[in-house]
Amino acid sequence: MSQPATTLAATKSRHARQGGLKIALVFGLAIVVALIAPHLFASGFGLSLLNRMAIAIVFALSFNMLLGQGGMLDFGHAVFFGLGGFATMHLLKWVDGGLPLPVALLPLAGALGGAFVAVPAGWISTRREGTAFAMITLGIAELAVALVVMIPQWFGGEEGVSGDRSGGMPLFGFDFGAASQIYYVLAFWALIAAALMWGVTRTPLGRLANAVRDNPLRVDFLGYDPARIRFLTFILSGFFAGIAGGMQALNDEILTVSNIGSQASGAVLLMTYIGGVGTFSGPIIGAVLITLLQMALGTLTDAWQLYSGLIFVAMVLWAPGGISGIIRSHAPILRGGLGGRLLAAYLALLPAALVTLAGIIGLAELAYRLQAVRGGGKPGHLFGLAVSPTTPWQWLIPLALFLFGAALLSRLAPGARAAWQEAAAFAAGRRGR
Amino acid sequence: MTSALSLRGLYKSFGPTSILRDISLDIAAGTRHTIIGPNGAGKSTLFHLITGRLRLDRGEVWLAGENITGLSPHAIFRRGLARSFQVTSLFPRLSVFENLRIAGMRNAGCGHAFWRRLDGFAELAEQVEEMLTLLELGPRRDVAADALAYAEQRALEIGLALVGGAHTILLDEPTAGMSRAETERTVTLLRRLSAGRTLVMIEHDLSVVFDLADTITVLADGGVIASGPPASVRGDARVRAAYLGAAAEVLT
């Protein structure tokens, strides 16, 4: 009788040890990547990209603590990010004025600021769930923006508040003025915050948040108040969003009302969703990719917001699990060595996808430049062709490309989907045996 | 000796429709009590009133000598009353193991801690593993609850009510939709796990009722028409008329 039980326990603890090892490995790898990255991307553009990624990762993870882990869609998450940032900024100004605090520690002030604001906001919003919760957060976001504009003594009105991160006392000879120096501060906080947020998913509260996401009613009948669990999760999430805001304050050295507004809240929703809300890694993937896309596309085209909107819509429609969901649904297939089969099916889609994409780019650029040309701007070139958005026939080419590509895609897609399903079933069957 | 559960003159109506009228009932600690009655008699509503899901219009509910009238479901659970649902209510995206662990967290003293590892509560994990074995869900330990077969979900539903160690357990049609063999396994499980606890269940399967119950209450049309040990309920003419009808031969 006790024999199978002990074997079972032994297997469990071995599993636990392996899990712990895997996590230590992943975290170690993250540290190595964080240390190597600034040497690979040592240019000013590269460093500023890395700094923005570090901030976005923390912000997106804190957002997913609500959406992915707790089932709470917060339309005003930038409130905690921005107000955490303002808290850091004010402390930074005192540090500039002679307060003996190391600048590297200031994101902690952001954390406290974010959590402090999350207490009243959460107290109101977490009494409800689902749509009502989302609506309340929208209201709170509007309220916060209005308050910030109304109190220019604290928030600097239109110009915002700025500070000097190199004005404090140096730490080990570093004053953090240079982008390469502040990078290590931001990377340090990103690693710490990510590790802590991962840790929270393994605690009683983290698991209860999952339970409330799945079935709040049942949680109530198991001895826990779902509203209380939402409330505590909300405060924690505000805490971590505040760290991200503090990092932002140190990086940009200026904070304005736009940092707490709906656009910033929309951006974090976008990157978290595109990365994938179902996994812990999803928001990290989304933060890295969208930041890269924003900055890379930003140098190529002024219409990048159009593109990120299109990507978002496409993901919601066809890949609601986000990028991490796509990875997860393909991992067993690749592990089973069935990737080759699938590759052929996917490659068959490629020409149609490229034609569609070309059509979309053409339409987006024309649409964007129409505005610019009417405003007296230059029309410019696209794919080596002179663009004149005011001539109707120029719209017909990308439109035709788009329609043709989309029609082709919709005919080919079922085949690719069937190939994926077959491969997935095959991989699952093989593992089962 | 105080009753495990004491209902004193409960009334409930939805709008103009009266659902329950003057329900009074005492259930002795450590016994197995079954509530039967035709569909629409108000059995599930009665459970909802006891567990805080719905508000009473009038009357009082006492649990182990304490008045729990008007308390919230989680407050009632903390006083030692757990329940299962007629319509399966699980955590669909979480594994069977996590489902059971959540059910045991309150009584394992996990609180709302976000600074302690959940895996560090070794006793809770042991309890859950034990329950997995009892429910014969061991091989399904790491499967998400929404991927389980119907009978497995029903077993897990019962498990959620049992794992936390509550002294009084309310089960709403635990064997609904189960095959004969599954029902028999469940009866054995309930007999075993109800030792030293009070079990109150709504049940349609009369063989289960007469197999398990120490006392039976018959509910019909919003009122108690009979209550007592199986032998006396079996002989009650009003029960036969109101509820048993065609099924009466099972009883003789």
Contacts between the chains, C-beta under 8 A, distances in Angstrom:
chain1	res1	chain2	res2	distance
A	8	B	129	7.0
A	9	B	129	7.9
A	12	B	125	7.9
A	12	B	129	7.8
A	16	B	119	6.5
A	200	B	114	5.4
A	202	B	117	5.7
A	202	B	118	6.0
A	202	B	119	6.9
A	203	B	113	5.9
A	203	B	114	4.7
A	203	B	115	6.9
A	203	B	116	6.0
A	203	B	117	6.5
A	203	B	118	5.7
A	204	B	105	5.9
A	204	B	110	3.8
A	204	B	111	6.6
A	204	B	112	6.7
A	204	B	113	4.8
A	204	B	114	7.3
A	204	B	116	6.8
A	204	B	118	5.3
A	204	B	121	7.8
A	205	B	112	5.1
A	205	B	113	6.3
A	205	B	114	3.9
A	206	B	114	6.7
A	206	B	118	7.4
A	207	B	98	6.6
A	207	B	101	7.2
A	207	B	102	6.3
A	207	B	105	7.5
A	207	B	118	5.5
A	208	B	102	6.9
A	208	B	105	7.1
A	208	B	112	7.1
A	210	B	91	7.2
A	210	B	93	7.4
A	210	B	94	6.0
A	210	B	98	7.6
A	211	B	91	5.3
A	211	B	94	7.0
A	211	B	102	4.8
A	213	B	93	7.8
A	214	B	90	8.0
A	214	B	91	4.1
A	214	B	92	5.6
A	214	B	93	5.4
A	214	B	94	6.3
A	215	B	89	6.2
A	215	B	90	6.8
A	215	B	91	5.3
A	215	B	92	7.3
A	217	B	89	6.6
A	218	B	85	7.8
A	218	B	89	4.8
A	218	B	90	7.1
A	218	B	91	6.9
A	218	B	160	7.4
A	219	B	74	7.9
A	219	B	102	7.5
A	220	B	72	7.1
A	220	B	73	4.3
A	220	B	74	5.2
A	221	B	51	6.5
A	221	B	53	7.8
A	221	B	73	4.9
A	221	B	74	7.5
A	221	B	77	6.1
A	221	B	82	7.4
A	221	B	83	5.9
A	222	B	74	7.7
A	222	B	77	6.2
A	222	B	82	7.6
A	222	B	102	6.3
A	222	B	103	5.2
A	222	B	105	7.5
A	222	B	106	6.3
A	222	B	160	7.0
A	222	B	164	6.9
A	223	B	74	5.2
A	223	B	77	3.9
A	223	B	78	5.2
A	223	B	105	7.7
A	223	B	106	3.2
A	223	B	107	7.2
A	223	B	164	7.1
A	224	B	74	5.6
A	224	B	105	7.6
A	224	B	106	6.2
A	224	B	112	7.8
A	225	B	72	7.0
A	225	B	74	5.0
A	228	B	112	6.9
A	229	B	112	6.8
A	232	B	112	5.6
A	232	B	114	7.1
A	236	B	114	6.4
